Amino acid sequence: MSEQCLFCRIAKGEIPSTKLHEDDEILAFEDINPQAPSHLLVIPRKHIATMNDLAEADDAVLGRMHRVAAKLMQERDHSAWRAVTNCNAEAGQTVFHLHLHALAGRSLRWPPG
């Protein structure tokens, strides 16, 4: 974990969040600046800065992030939802700790940007 990383600090419990799922590898919580009625973030506890920094050993945790998002969206009765992962500032990443946005509850247009 990184001492300065916002999401590492949330994962350690140093910064409060509305936790939705928590286990040894994954944490999911409500986004504090929601862009849809349901907007949650799913992160690995391991600090991985961007998608470009994923290693082969991270394949399983990336899959688990998506499964956790799907489970949480199903629990909220959302059968239609969007998963978004931005990679680097030019793509909209503002927190440099890998995270998946799961959004639902409104019409999601395409293209998103």
Residue pairs with C-beta under 8 A, 6 or more apart in sequence:
1 8
1 11
1 12
1 45
1 46
1 47
2 8
2 47
2 97
5 47
5 95
5 96
5 97
6 15
6 95
6 97
7 41
7 43
7 95
7 97
7 99
8 47
8 97
9 15
10 17
10 27
10 29
10 43
11 27
11 43
11 45
17 29
17 30
17 32
18 29
18 30
19 27
19 28
19 29
20 28
20 29
20 30
20 40
20 72
21 27
21 28
21 42
21 68
21 71
21 72
22 28
24 45
25 44
25 45
25 46
25 61
25 64
26 42
26 43
26 44
26 45
26 61
26 64
26 65
26 68
27 42
27 43
27 45
28 40
28 41
28 42
28 43
28 68
28 69
28 72
29 40
29 41
30 39
30 40
30 41
31 39
31 40
31 41
31 101
35 101
35 103
36 103
36 104
36 105
36 106
36 108
37 104
37 105
37 106
38 73
38 76
38 78
38 81
38 102
38 103
38 104
38 105
39 101
39 102
39 103
40 69
40 72
40 101
40 102
41 99
41 100
41 101
41 102
42 65
42 66
42 68
42 69
42 72
42 99
42 100
42 102
43 65
43 97
43 98
43 99
43 100
44 58
44 61
44 62
44 65
44 98
46 58
46 61
47 97
48 54
48 58
48 97
48 98
49 96
49 97
49 98
50 87
50 88
50 93
50 96
50 98
51 85
51 87
51 98
52 87
52 88
53 98
54 62
54 98
65 100
66 83
66 100
69 81
69 83
69 100
69 102
72 102
73 81
73 102
73 104
76 104
76 105
78 104
78 105
80 104
80 108
81 102
81 103
81 104
81 108
82 101
82 102
82 103
82 104
82 108
82 112
83 100
83 101
83 102
84 100
84 101
84 103
84 112
85 98
85 99
85 100
85 101
86 92
86 93
86 101
87 93
92 113
